[in-house]
Amino acid sequence: MTADSAAATTLTPFRRVLILAMLTLASTLYGTTILLVSVLLPQMQGSLSCTQDEIAWVMTFNILATAVATPMTGWLVARFGRRRVINMSTLGFTVATFLCGTADSLETLVLYRIMQGGFGAPVTPLAQTVILDIFPRHQHAAVTAVFGMAVVIGPVIGPILGGYLSELYNWRATFYMLVPVGIAGFVGLVATLPPDGARGTARLDWVGFLSFSAMLVCLQLMLSRGERLDWFTAPEIMIEAAGAAVALYVFLAHSLTTPAPFLNLRLLLDRNYAIGLLLVGVYGMVNFTPMVILPSLLQTHAGYPDSVIGELLAARGIGGCFGFFFAMYAAKLDSRVGMIVGFGLNVISGLWLASLDLNLTFYDIWINSFIQGIAIGLVWVPLVVASFATVDPRHSAETNAVFHLLRNIGSSVFITLSVSLILRTQSANYSRMTEYISPFAESFAYPSLMGAWNLESVTSLMSMGREINRQAAMLGYLNAFLAYTLVSLLAIPLILLVRGGGRRRQAVGKT
């Protein structure tokens, strides 16, 4: 037992609940901003007079800052204490959010978004660390379910909130509305978090930190700009890929040979934790991807207005609430049961999406999103409990940081691959389908089959071109949904390797 957890045993149940509420509030605030900016980019582009390529840096640099700062959580806690780190992270994130609303140029907005990502990165992993530490083990499933809603539902709230506020006011109002919530979370955390135990001296492994950061930066830049630059046909992408590979080699070689590495790779000897990292990467893949690709399908090709798309995204949040509620009761079973059922629901959801066409209805997407939400809740709670069941509490801050980092990387990688798959298959199918628009095509010999379409009118040709583009795009989305289904299916064999319930075994990776 750590000094922090020993001190936490003196907390009253009421104070534990207050801490849970404040940590959930802070994590929800951070989660809300993950996809919030995606709906604000068009307004920002016009307001700041920049190109589409330039405004994309607003998201890219935020993701980079988050990726670099997240694995530093363990060292920051060892150096400054978790109470101080989480309080300063929440305060810094709130200040950066306010500054984002005041930005009057692209350069200042990018700077404030870097601050927002850097300060906010430790919030979620540290919050989960504190929650698992202050509550007794038999309550971990219940409190993880409550906290998990913040991790999962926050990104659902973000685009909905951003869409409505930007439509009513402007993009700046969206940032300003989050500031009071951040202040309330900061004040609540200062008032409720218990003091830290004794801290030892902690030195930062600069070689490990810089090589790991360089690997993440190169990887994220490659993913963010790959499709725009046509991947490995561009020298920039090749340089970034080579940089990521070299940095990864340096990080692994150094971490395996130094006595005090930046990230302790020996923790991967814990089977549940190692498999948990793989599963949370898959979880990240299937969690956010539908929220990114479905709105573009519904708005651009199916003709749904933004308000209706917001309602469809809300169905995912509602399903998530039910999923986390069911997970609290499923925790009495083997942890693998909930994960298998959850990923199984994702498989069903993906197959359903892959069977749709452009005549999809509101209820098709609403029910499907609701099922995805249930799946998210059913997977998250047993995944967290099983992954950290045998981890030494002394390493909880570091292991939680890597856990959430893998979730974010999984999301980033799969979203990029899905968008690339959609665009490339759309282009290929469009080229193939237009080959049939010819005076020699047999179908044009039967006007009753072609309706108002013909080859003699420019208007008719334009109409056919738009319809072919819609159908080609839909084929691209169907391929992305099949990839989503396949990834969910591949997670199930991994789950079978997880050790089930039972008494806590001695953790590996102790120093």
C-alpha positions as CSV (number, residue, x, y, z in Angstrom):
1,M,0.0,0.0,0.0
2,T,1.3,3.4,-0.9
3,A,1.5,6.4,1.4
4,D,-1.3,8.0,-0.5
5,S,-3.6,5.1,-0.3
6,A,-2.9,4.6,3.3
7,A,-3.9,8.2,3.9
8,A,-7.0,7.7,1.8
9,T,-8.2,5.0,4.2
10,T,-9.0,7.7,6.7
11,L,-11.5,9.4,4.3
12,T,-15.1,9.2,5.1
13,P,-17.5,7.7,2.5
14,F,-19.1,11.1,1.9
15,R,-15.7,12.7,1.2
16,R,-14.9,9.9,-1.2
17,V,-18.1,10.6,-3.1
18,L,-17.3,14.3,-3.3
19,I,-13.8,13.5,-4.6
20,L,-15.3,11.2,-7.2
21,A,-17.8,13.9,-8.3
22,M,-15.0,16.5,-8.6
23,L,-12.7,14.2,-10.5
24,T,-15.6,13.2,-12.8
25,L,-16.4,16.8,-13.4
26,A,-12.8,17.7,-14.3
27,S,-12.4,14.7,-16.6
28,T,-15.7,15.4,-18.3
29,L,-14.6,18.9,-19.0
30,Y,-11.4,17.7,-20.6
31,G,-13.2,14.9,-22.5
32,T,-15.6,17.5,-23.9
33,T,-12.8,19.4,-25.7
34,I,-11.4,16.2,-27.5
35,L,-13.8,16.5,-30.4
36,L,-15.3,19.9,-29.7
37,V,-13.1,21.8,-32.1
38,S,-13.9,19.5,-35.0
39,V,-17.3,21.3,-35.4
40,L,-15.8,24.8,-34.9
41,L,-13.1,24.6,-37.6
42,P,-15.2,26.2,-40.4
43,Q,-16.1,29.2,-38.3
44,M,-12.5,29.5,-37.0
45,Q,-11.2,29.4,-40.6
46,G,-13.3,32.3,-41.7
47,S,-12.8,34.3,-38.5
48,L,-9.0,34.0,-38.5
49,S,-8.7,34.2,-42.4
50,C,-6.7,31.1,-42.9
51,T,-6.7,28.1,-45.2
52,Q,-8.2,24.7,-44.5
53,D,-4.7,23.2,-44.2
54,E,-3.6,25.9,-41.7
55,I,-6.7,25.7,-39.5
56,A,-6.1,21.9,-39.2
57,W,-3.1,22.7,-37.0
58,V,-5.5,23.8,-34.3
59,M,-6.4,20.2,-33.7
60,T,-3.0,18.7,-34.7
61,F,-0.9,20.6,-32.2
62,N,-3.4,20.0,-29.4
63,I,-3.2,16.2,-30.0
64,L,0.6,16.4,-30.1
65,A,0.7,18.3,-26.8
66,T,-1.6,15.7,-25.2
67,A,0.5,12.8,-26.6
68,V,3.7,14.3,-25.2
69,A,2.4,15.3,-21.8
70,T,0.4,12.2,-21.0
71,P,3.3,9.8,-20.4
72,M,4.9,12.4,-18.2
73,T,2.2,12.0,-15.6
74,G,4.1,9.4,-13.6
75,W,7.2,11.6,-13.3
76,L,5.2,14.7,-12.5
77,V,3.4,12.8,-9.6
78,A,6.8,11.5,-8.3
79,R,8.3,15.0,-8.5
80,F,5.4,17.2,-7.3
81,G,2.7,14.9,-5.8
82,R,-0.6,13.9,-7.4
83,R,-2.7,16.5,-5.6
84,R,-0.6,19.4,-6.8
85,V,-0.4,18.0,-10.3
86,I,-4.1,17.4,-10.8
87,N,-5.0,20.8,-9.3
88,M,-2.5,22.7,-11.4
89,S,-3.5,20.7,-14.5
90,T,-7.2,21.6,-14.0
91,L,-6.4,25.2,-13.4
92,G,-4.0,25.5,-16.3
93,F,-6.5,23.7,-18.6
94,T,-9.2,26.2,-17.6
95,V,-7.0,29.2,-18.2
96,A,-5.9,27.9,-21.6
97,T,-9.6,27.3,-22.5
98,F,-10.4,30.9,-21.7
99,L,-7.4,32.1,-23.7
100,C,-8.6,30.0,-26.7
101,G,-11.7,32.1,-26.7
102,T,-9.7,35.3,-26.8
103,A,-7.3,34.3,-29.6
104,D,-7.2,36.9,-32.4
105,S,-4.8,35.1,-34.7
106,L,-4.0,31.5,-35.8
107,E,-0.6,31.6,-34.1
108,T,-2.1,32.5,-30.7
109,L,-4.9,30.0,-31.0
110,V,-2.4,27.2,-31.8
111,L,-0.3,28.2,-28.8
112,Y,-3.3,28.2,-26.5
113,R,-4.4,24.8,-27.8
114,I,-0.9,23.5,-27.1
115,M,-1.3,24.7,-23.5
116,Q,-4.8,23.2,-23.3
117,G,-3.6,19.8,-24.4
118,G,-0.4,19.9,-22.3
119,F,-2.2,21.0,-19.1
120,G,-5.2,18.7,-19.6
121,A,-3.4,15.5,-20.5
122,P,-2.7,14.3,-16.9
123,V,-6.3,15.0,-15.7
124,T,-8.0,11.7,-16.8
125,P,-5.2,9.2,-16.0
126,L,-4.6,10.9,-12.6
127,A,-8.3,11.0,-11.8
128,Q,-8.6,7.3,-12.5
129,T,-5.5,6.7,-10.3
130,V,-7.0,8.6,-7.4
131,I,-10.4,6.9,-7.7
132,L,-9.0,3.4,-7.7
133,D,-6.7,4.3,-4.7
134,I,-9.3,5.9,-2.4
135,F,-12.1,3.4,-2.9
136,P,-11.9,-0.2,-1.6
137,R,-11.4,-2.9,-4.1
138,H,-14.9,-4.3,-4.0
139,Q,-16.2,-0.9,-5.1
140,H,-13.9,-0.4,-8.0
141,A,-16.4,-1.6,-10.6
142,A,-19.1,0.8,-9.4
143,V,-16.8,3.9,-9.2
144,T,-15.1,3.0,-12.5
145,A,-18.6,2.9,-14.1
146,V,-19.4,6.3,-12.8
147,F,-16.1,7.8,-13.8
148,G,-16.1,6.0,-17.2
149,M,-19.2,8.0,-18.2
150,A,-16.9,11.1,-18.0
151,V,-14.3,9.5,-20.2
152,V,-16.8,8.3,-22.8
153,I,-19.7,10.7,-22.7
154,G,-17.5,13.9,-22.6
155,P,-16.5,13.6,-26.2
156,V,-20.1,13.0,-27.1
157,I,-21.2,16.2,-25.4
158,G,-18.5,18.2,-27.1
159,P,-19.6,18.2,-30.7
160,I,-23.3,18.7,-29.7
161,L,-22.4,21.6,-27.4
162,G,-20.1,23.2,-29.9
163,G,-22.6,22.9,-32.7
164,Y,-25.4,24.6,-30.8
165,L,-23.3,27.3,-29.2
166,S,-21.5,28.2,-32.4
167,E,-24.8,28.4,-34.2
168,L,-26.4,30.6,-31.6
169,Y,-23.4,32.8,-30.9
170,N,-19.9,32.1,-32.3
171,W,-17.0,29.7,-31.8
172,R,-15.5,31.8,-29.0
173,A,-18.7,31.3,-26.8
174,T,-18.1,27.6,-26.8
175,F,-14.7,28.0,-25.0
176,Y,-16.1,30.6,-22.6
177,M,-19.0,28.4,-21.5
178,L,-16.5,25.8,-20.3
179,V,-14.6,28.2,-18.1
180,P,-17.1,28.3,-15.1
181,V,-17.2,24.5,-15.1
182,G,-13.4,24.4,-15.0
183,I,-13.3,26.9,-12.1
184,A,-15.9,24.8,-10.2
185,G,-13.9,21.7,-10.7
186,F,-10.6,23.3,-9.6
187,V,-12.2,24.7,-6.4
188,G,-13.8,21.4,-5.6
189,L,-10.6,19.5,-6.1
190,V,-8.7,21.9,-3.9
191,A,-11.3,21.5,-1.1
192,T,-11.7,17.7,-1.3
193,L,-8.5,15.9,-2.4
194,P,-6.4,14.5,0.5
195,P,-2.8,15.6,1.0
196,D,-0.1,13.7,-0.6
197,G,2.1,11.3,1.3
198,A,5.9,11.6,1.5
199,R,7.6,12.0,-1.9
200,G,11.0,11.0,-2.8
201,T,13.4,12.6,-5.3
202,A,12.6,12.0,-8.9
203,R,14.9,12.6,-11.8
204,L,13.6,12.8,-15.4
205,D,15.2,10.3,-17.8
206,W,15.8,12.9,-20.6
207,V,16.9,10.4,-23.2
208,G,13.8,8.3,-22.7
209,F,11.5,11.3,-22.6
210,L,12.8,13.0,-25.6
211,S,13.0,9.8,-27.8
212,F,9.5,8.8,-26.8
213,S,8.1,12.3,-27.4
214,A,9.9,12.5,-30.8
215,M,8.3,9.1,-31.7
216,L,4.8,10.4,-30.8
217,V,5.2,13.7,-32.6
218,C,6.5,12.1,-35.8
219,L,3.7,9.5,-35.7
220,Q,1.0,12.0,-35.1
221,L,2.2,14.4,-37.8
222,M,2.4,11.5,-40.2
223,L,-1.2,10.5,-39.4
224,S,-2.5,14.1,-39.5
225,R,-1.0,15.0,-42.8
226,G,-0.7,11.7,-44.5
227,E,-3.9,11.7,-46.5
228,R,-3.5,15.4,-47.4
229,L,0.0,14.8,-48.8
230,D,-0.8,11.4,-50.4
231,W,1.1,9.4,-47.8
232,F,4.5,8.0,-48.8
233,T,4.7,9.8,-52.1
234,A,5.5,12.9,-50.1
235,P,9.1,13.5,-48.7
236,E,7.6,14.9,-45.5
237,I,5.7,11.7,-44.7
238,M,8.7,9.6,-45.4
239,I,10.9,11.7,-43.1
240,E,8.3,11.6,-40.3
241,A,7.9,7.8,-40.6
242,A,11.7,7.3,-40.5
243,G,11.9,9.7,-37.5
244,A,9.3,7.7,-35.7
245,A,11.1,4.4,-36.3
246,V,14.5,5.7,-35.2
247,A,13.0,7.4,-32.1
248,L,11.2,4.2,-31.2
249,Y,14.4,2.2,-31.5
250,V,16.3,4.6,-29.3
251,F,13.5,4.6,-26.7
252,L,13.4,0.8,-26.5
253,A,17.1,0.3,-26.5
254,H,17.6,2.9,-23.8
255,S,14.6,1.9,-21.6
256,L,15.8,-1.8,-21.6
257,T,19.3,-0.9,-20.5
258,T,18.9,2.0,-18.0
259,P,18.1,1.3,-14.3
260,A,15.6,4.2,-14.1
261,P,13.8,4.6,-17.4
262,F,11.2,7.2,-18.3
263,L,8.6,4.4,-18.7
264,N,9.2,1.1,-17.0
265,L,8.8,-1.5,-19.7
266,R,9.2,-4.3,-17.1
267,L,5.6,-3.5,-16.1
268,L,4.6,-5.2,-19.3
269,L,5.5,-8.5,-17.6
270,D,2.1,-8.3,-15.9
271,R,0.0,-10.2,-18.4
272,N,-3.3,-8.6,-17.6
273,Y,-1.8,-5.1,-17.9
274,A,0.0,-5.9,-21.1
275,I,-3.1,-7.4,-22.7
276,G,-5.2,-4.5,-21.3
277,L,-3.0,-2.1,-23.2
278,L,-3.7,-3.9,-26.4
279,L,-7.4,-4.0,-25.7
280,V,-7.6,-0.3,-24.7
281,G,-5.9,0.5,-28.0
282,V,-8.7,-1.5,-29.8
283,Y,-11.3,0.2,-27.6
284,G,-10.0,3.6,-28.7
285,M,-10.3,2.5,-32.3
286,V,-14.0,1.6,-32.1
287,N,-14.9,4.3,-29.6
288,F,-14.4,7.6,-31.4
289,T,-14.3,6.5,-35.0
290,P,-18.1,6.3,-35.6
291,M,-18.5,9.7,-34.0
292,V,-16.1,11.1,-36.6
293,I,-17.2,9.4,-39.8
294,L,-21.0,9.2,-39.3
295,P,-21.7,12.9,-39.2
296,S,-20.0,13.5,-42.5
297,L,-22.0,10.7,-44.1
298,L,-25.3,11.9,-42.7
299,Q,-24.7,15.6,-43.5
300,T,-22.9,15.4,-46.9
301,H,-24.5,12.4,-48.5
302,A,-27.8,11.6,-46.7
303,G,-28.9,15.3,-46.2
304,Y,-29.4,15.3,-42.4
305,P,-29.3,18.7,-40.7
306,D,-26.8,19.4,-37.9
307,S,-29.5,19.4,-35.2
308,V,-30.6,15.9,-36.1
309,I,-27.0,14.7,-36.2
310,G,-26.6,16.0,-32.7
311,E,-29.6,13.9,-31.6
312,L,-28.1,10.9,-33.2
313,L,-24.8,11.4,-31.4
314,A,-26.7,11.9,-28.1
315,A,-28.1,8.4,-28.6
316,R,-24.6,7.1,-28.1
317,G,-24.3,8.9,-24.8
318,I,-27.7,7.6,-23.6
319,G,-26.6,4.0,-24.5
320,G,-23.3,4.6,-22.7
321,C,-25.2,5.5,-19.5
322,F,-27.1,2.2,-19.7
323,G,-23.9,0.3,-20.6
324,F,-22.1,1.6,-17.5
325,F,-25.1,0.9,-15.3
326,F,-25.3,-2.7,-16.6
327,A,-21.5,-3.0,-16.1
328,M,-21.8,-2.4,-12.4
329,Y,-23.9,-5.6,-12.1
330,A,-21.9,-7.5,-14.6
331,A,-18.8,-6.9,-12.5
332,K,-20.0,-9.7,-10.2
333,L,-19.2,-12.1,-13.1
334,D,-15.9,-12.9,-14.7
335,S,-14.5,-9.6,-16.2
336,R,-14.1,-11.3,-19.5
337,V,-17.8,-11.7,-19.9
338,G,-18.6,-8.0,-20.0
339,M,-15.8,-7.3,-22.5
340,I,-16.8,-10.2,-24.8
341,V,-20.5,-9.0,-24.7
342,G,-19.4,-5.4,-25.3
343,F,-17.2,-6.1,-28.3
344,G,-19.8,-8.6,-29.6
345,L,-22.3,-5.7,-29.6
346,N,-19.8,-3.7,-31.6
347,V,-19.6,-6.5,-34.1
348,I,-23.4,-6.5,-34.5
349,S,-23.4,-2.7,-34.8
350,G,-20.7,-2.8,-37.4
351,L,-22.5,-5.5,-39.5
352,W,-25.7,-3.5,-39.3
353,L,-24.0,-0.3,-40.5
354,A,-22.3,-2.2,-43.3
355,S,-25.7,-3.4,-44.6
356,L,-27.2,0.1,-44.9
357,D,-27.6,2.2,-48.0
358,L,-28.2,5.9,-48.6
359,N,-31.9,5.4,-47.7
360,L,-30.9,4.9,-44.1
361,T,-33.5,6.2,-41.6
362,F,-33.2,8.2,-38.4
363,Y,-34.1,5.2,-36.3
364,D,-31.5,3.0,-38.0
365,I,-28.7,5.3,-36.9
366,W,-30.3,6.1,-33.5
367,I,-30.7,2.5,-32.4
368,N,-27.3,1.6,-33.8
369,S,-25.6,4.4,-31.9
370,F,-27.5,3.4,-28.8
371,I,-26.1,-0.2,-29.1
372,Q,-22.6,1.2,-29.6
373,G,-23.0,3.2,-26.3
374,I,-24.1,0.1,-24.4
375,A,-21.1,-1.7,-25.8
376,I,-18.7,1.1,-24.7
377,G,-20.0,0.9,-21.1
378,L,-19.9,-2.9,-20.9
379,V,-16.3,-3.0,-22.1
380,W,-14.7,-0.1,-20.2
381,V,-15.5,-1.1,-16.6
382,P,-14.2,-4.7,-16.7
383,L,-11.3,-3.6,-18.9
384,V,-10.1,-1.1,-16.3
385,V,-10.6,-3.4,-13.4
386,A,-8.9,-6.4,-15.0
387,S,-6.0,-4.3,-16.4
388,F,-5.0,-2.9,-13.0
389,A,-6.0,-5.8,-10.8
390,T,-2.3,-6.9,-10.4
391,V,-0.5,-3.6,-10.9
392,D,1.7,-2.4,-8.0
393,P,0.0,0.7,-6.6
394,R,3.3,2.5,-6.6
395,H,3.2,2.5,-10.4
396,S,-0.5,3.4,-10.7
397,A,0.2,7.0,-12.1
398,E,2.6,5.8,-14.8
399,T,0.5,2.8,-15.8
400,N,-2.7,4.8,-16.0
401,A,-1.0,7.4,-18.1
402,V,0.2,4.8,-20.6
403,F,-3.2,3.2,-20.5
404,H,-5.0,6.4,-21.6
405,L,-2.2,7.2,-24.1
406,L,-2.8,3.9,-25.9
407,R,-6.5,4.7,-26.0
408,N,-5.8,8.0,-27.7
409,I,-3.3,6.6,-30.1
410,G,-5.7,3.9,-31.1
411,S,-8.4,6.5,-31.8
412,S,-6.0,8.7,-33.8
413,V,-4.6,5.8,-35.9
414,F,-8.0,4.2,-36.7
415,I,-9.7,7.5,-37.5
416,T,-7.0,8.3,-39.9
417,L,-7.1,4.9,-41.6
418,S,-10.9,5.0,-41.8
419,V,-10.9,8.4,-43.4
420,S,-8.2,7.3,-45.8
421,L,-10.1,4.1,-46.7
422,I,-13.3,6.1,-47.4
423,L,-11.6,8.7,-49.6
424,R,-9.5,6.2,-51.6
425,T,-12.3,3.6,-52.2
426,Q,-14.7,6.5,-53.1
427,S,-12.3,7.7,-55.7
428,A,-11.7,4.2,-57.1
429,N,-15.4,3.3,-57.2
430,Y,-16.3,6.7,-58.8
431,S,-13.8,6.0,-61.6
432,R,-15.1,2.6,-62.1
433,M,-18.8,3.6,-62.1
434,T,-18.4,6.4,-64.5
435,E,-17.1,4.0,-67.1
436,Y,-20.7,2.9,-67.6
437,I,-21.8,6.4,-68.5
438,S,-21.4,6.0,-72.2
439,P,-23.6,6.1,-75.4
440,F,-22.6,2.4,-75.8
441,A,-23.9,1.4,-72.4
442,E,-26.8,-1.0,-72.8
443,S,-28.9,0.7,-70.0
444,F,-29.2,3.9,-72.0
445,A,-31.0,1.9,-74.8
446,Y,-34.0,1.6,-72.4
447,P,-35.1,5.1,-71.4
448,S,-37.8,3.7,-69.1
449,L,-34.9,2.3,-66.9
450,M,-33.0,5.6,-66.8
451,G,-35.9,7.9,-66.0
452,A,-35.0,11.5,-66.5
453,W,-31.3,10.8,-67.0
454,N,-29.9,11.0,-70.5
455,L,-26.6,11.8,-72.2
456,E,-27.9,14.8,-74.1
457,S,-28.4,17.3,-71.3
458,V,-25.7,18.9,-69.3
459,T,-28.0,19.1,-66.3
460,S,-28.7,15.4,-66.5
461,L,-25.0,14.6,-66.7
462,M,-24.4,16.7,-63.6
463,S,-27.2,15.0,-61.8
464,M,-25.8,11.6,-62.7
465,G,-22.3,12.7,-61.6
466,R,-23.6,13.8,-58.2
467,E,-25.5,10.5,-57.7
468,I,-22.5,8.4,-58.7
469,N,-20.4,10.4,-56.2
470,R,-22.9,9.7,-53.5
471,Q,-23.0,6.0,-54.2
472,A,-19.2,5.7,-54.5
473,A,-18.9,7.5,-51.2
474,M,-21.3,5.2,-49.5
475,L,-19.3,2.2,-50.7
476,G,-16.3,3.8,-49.0
477,Y,-18.2,4.2,-45.7
478,L,-19.4,0.6,-45.9
479,N,-15.7,-0.5,-46.2
480,A,-14.9,1.6,-43.1
481,F,-17.8,0.0,-41.2
482,L,-16.5,-3.4,-42.2
483,A,-13.0,-2.5,-40.9
484,Y,-14.7,-1.4,-37.6
485,T,-16.5,-4.7,-37.4
486,L,-13.3,-6.7,-38.1
487,V,-11.3,-4.8,-35.4
488,S,-14.1,-5.4,-32.8
489,L,-14.1,-9.1,-33.7
490,L,-10.3,-9.5,-33.4
491,A,-10.5,-8.1,-29.8
492,I,-12.4,-11.2,-28.6
493,P,-9.5,-13.7,-28.8
494,L,-7.4,-11.2,-26.9
495,I,-10.0,-11.1,-24.1
496,L,-9.7,-14.8,-23.6
497,L,-6.1,-14.4,-22.6
498,V,-7.0,-12.1,-19.7
499,R,-6.9,-13.7,-16.3
500,G,-10.4,-13.7,-14.7
501,G,-11.5,-12.8,-11.2
502,G,-10.0,-14.0,-8.0
503,R,-7.8,-12.8,-5.3
504,R,-5.3,-10.1,-6.1
505,R,-2.0,-11.6,-7.0
506,Q,1.3,-10.0,-6.3
507,A,2.1,-7.4,-8.9
508,V,5.1,-7.6,-11.1
509,G,7.4,-4.8,-12.0
510,K,8.2,-3.7,-8.5
511,T,11.4,-1.7,-8.1
